Amino acid sequence: MPTNEQFFETPSEQSQVKAKIVVDYFSAWSRVMRDHWDSTIPIGYIDLFCGPGTYKDGTKSVPLLLIEKVLNDPRLSRRMMFSFNDEDENNIACLKQAISSVPNIATISASIQYSSKTIDASFGHNVTVAPNIPILSFVDPFGYKGITKELISKLIESNGSDCIFFFNYNRINMALSSNTKFDEYLEGIFGQERTAELRQKLLPLTPAEREPVVLNALMGALKEESGRYALPFKFYSKEMRRTSHFIIFVSKHRQGLKIMKEIMYANSAKDIDGVATFEFKDSYNFNSDYEQLCIFNRPLQSLCEDLYNKNKGKQKTVKELYDPFVYDVSNYFVAKNVKDALKRLEAENRLVVISGRKRKYVKNEITMPDAAVVKFV
């Protein structure tokens, strides 16, 4: 396992995708806050493990990418506040230096705070977050110490606030199989009672069976702490084809879920029907070939049957049909998948479009507008 210093030599494929997901979500989230939130209220971004800002090969990491985006948006730059923390004071010094060299940084430099606090098990209990300010937080520790459900709850407490955090599944899975040495950290994540239950549940399970059990326990713990929507995205180890970690998106707001689903979809491996698996398949483990799901495992066909069986004889708009799937964390479907299913049902003469579609084809592609009214026959 690389050290923290080695980690910042050059970004792995996994790190690049993780950064892209965070940056893309920040871009979408900050636009929503800029356009729809009280213009007198600041907008915040917190990074508790910010790193030095650049890799040694010169690649920019998340803090610099976000600073540059904000500087390109005058309306946003007037309201944006940044808080960068890293226990390593050298990382903070490097980040300050990197940010100071960004063109026009003087226009927002007063809105950037730096600190070198230790993020441990007690941090979530002691930290206070400014109320009434929407905040996007990124919590990306090298391991998993300091990640607690209480901390995540604090970070999403204010309306409009969301959190993206690194969940080191490999290390946590091992800790759940060890003695009680790591219980303080595990209980901070899952809670005392759930940690004990989880240990017992995992005892007879195979590695493949353990993963969904651990994830479900995490989702349950987050929901207890006001994280109404939690969405995981999976990464594999750089050395072998096994789960390394997840990034977890947590929000109280369904619009945030919809936006992040679309972003994770765009960065995910997909099956032959275009349904995402919400995981990144790297070139080392998968030889740059995004292995398509088995022909016998076709979620889109199951979606077609579900839509038809629940709506036979009914009329609904396309948006009314896809919304329940888009706002549901128990599936990985996005609006495009539901529209593809509707197109398939139309081709099978089990559905007709009765209004709201001006043209059936655009550039030889069947259209399925949000406002179109369809009838299942």
C-alpha positions, 0 to 999 in steps of 0.5 A, spaced: 500 500 500 502 506 498 504 511 503 500 518 503 507 521 500 507 516 494 499 517 493 501 524 490 506 522 486 502 521 480 494 520 480 491 513 478 486 512 474 481 511 480 483 518 483 482 521 476 475 519 476 474 520 483 476 528 482 472 528 476 465 526 480 467 531 485 468 537 480 462 535 476 458 535 482 461 541 485 459 545 478 452 543 478 451 544 485 454 551 485 450 553 479 443 551 483 446 555 489 448 561 485 441 561 481 436 559 486 439 560 493 438 567 497 443 571 493 445 575 500 447 568 503 454 565 502 456 558 499 461 554 502 466 548 500 469 544 505 475 539 504 478 536 510 483 532 507 485 537 501 492 535 500 498 539 497 493 541 491 498 538 485 501 531 484 508 531 483 507 530 476 504 537 475 497 534 475 492 539 479 487 536 484 480 537 486 482 544 490 485 547 484 480 545 479 475 548 484 478 554 485 479 555 477 472 554 476 469 559 481 474 564 478 471 563 471 464 565 474 464 572 477 457 571 480 459 565 484 466 568 486 463 573 489 459 568 494 464 562 494 467 561 501 473 555 501 475 551 507 481 547 506 484 542 512 490 537 512 493 535 518 500 535 514 502 542 515 507 541 509 501 539 504 497 546 507 503 550 505 504 547 498 496 548 497 497 555 499 503 556 494 499 553 488 493 557 489 497 563 490 499 562 483 492 561 480 491 568 475 486 573 479 486 569 485 486 576 489 479 577 488 477 571 492 483 570 497 480 573 503 474 567 502 479 562 503 481 559 509 486 554 511 487 549 517 491 543 519 487 540 524 487 532 526 480 529 524 479 524 529 474 520 532 472 526 536 472 531 531 465 530 528 462 531 536 466 537 537 466 541 530 461 546 528 458 548 521 455 555 520 448 554 520 444 557 514 449 556 509 449 551 504 455 547 504 458 541 499 463 537 503 469 533 501 472 528 506 477 524 503 482 521 508 488 516 506 485 511 511 478 511 514 480 514 521 476 520 522 470 518 518 464 518 523 456 518 521 456 524 526 461 528 522 457 527 516 450 529 519 454 535 521 456 537 514 449 536 511 445 539 517 444 546 513 439 546 508 442 545 501 448 541 504 451 535 501 457 531 502 462 526 498 466 522 502 471 516 501 469 509 504 475 505 505 471 498 504 478 494 503 480 496 510 474 497 514 472 490 511 478 487 514 477 491 521 470 488 521 474 481 521 479 482 526 479 483 534 476 489 537 482 493 536 479 498 531 472 498 534 472 505 536 473 507 529 468 502 526 463 504 531 464 511 529 461 509 522 456 504 524 454 505 531 456 501 537 450 496 536 450 496 528 457 494 529 456 488 533 451 486 529 455 486 523 461 482 525 456 477 527 452 477 520 459 477 516 462 471 520 459 465 515 459 470 509 464 469 503 468 475 500 462 477 495 457 476 500 460 481 505 460 487 501 453 488 500 452 487 507 457 492 509 454 497 504 447 496 507 449 497 514 453 504 512 446 506 508 442 504 514 447 508 519 447 514 514 439 515 514 439 515 522 443 521 521 439 525 516 442 522 510 436 521 506 439 519 500 446 515 500 449 513 493 455 509 492 460 509 487 465 503 487 473 502 485 477 496 484 484 495 487 490 498 483 493 491 484 488 486 483 480 485 481 477 486 488 473 492 491 478 497 494 473 503 496 467 507 494 466 514 494 459 515 498 454 521 496 450 523 502 444 528 501 437 530 504 435 533 497 432 529 492 435 534 486 442 532 489 441 525 488 438 526 481 444 530 479 449 525 482 446 519 479 447 522 472 454 524 474 456 517 476 452 514 470 457 518 466 463 515 469 461 508 470 462 502 466 455 500 463 452 494 460 450 492 453 443 496 454 447 502 457 445 501 464 450 503 469 453 499 474 456 505 478 463 502 478 469 504 475 473 499 471 480 501 470 485 498 465 489 494 469 484 490 471 479 490 465 484 491 460 481 498 458 475 493 456 469 495 460 466 488 460 459 487 459 454 484 463 452 477 462 447 476 457 442 473 462 443 479 466 439 484 463 436 490 468 433 494 462 429 488 460 426 487 467 425 495 467 421 494 461 417 488 464 416 492 471 413 498 467 409 495 463 406 490 469 405 496 473 402 501 468 398 496 463 392 500 461 394 507 464 396 513 461 402 517 464 407 522 462 414 520 460 417 524 466 411 521 471 414 514 469 422 516 470 421 520 476 420 514 481 426 511 479 431 517 478 429 519 485 430 512 488 437 510 491 435 502 491 436 502 483 442 505 478 437 507 473 437 514 470 432 518 466 435 515 459 434 508 461 427 509 463 426 512 456 430 506 453 425 502 456 419 506 453 422 506 446 423 498 447 416 497 449 413 502 443 417 497 438 414 491 441 407 495 440 405 494 448 405 502 448 403 508 444 405 515 444 398 519 444 401 526 445 406 531 446 411 528 441 412 533 435 417 528 431 418 521 432 425 521 430 431 526 430 437 524 426 434 517 426 433 516 433 426 515 436 424 521 441 421 520 448 420 527 450 419 528 458 412 531 456 410 526 452 403 522 454 404 514 453 399 509 454 400 502 455 396 497 451 
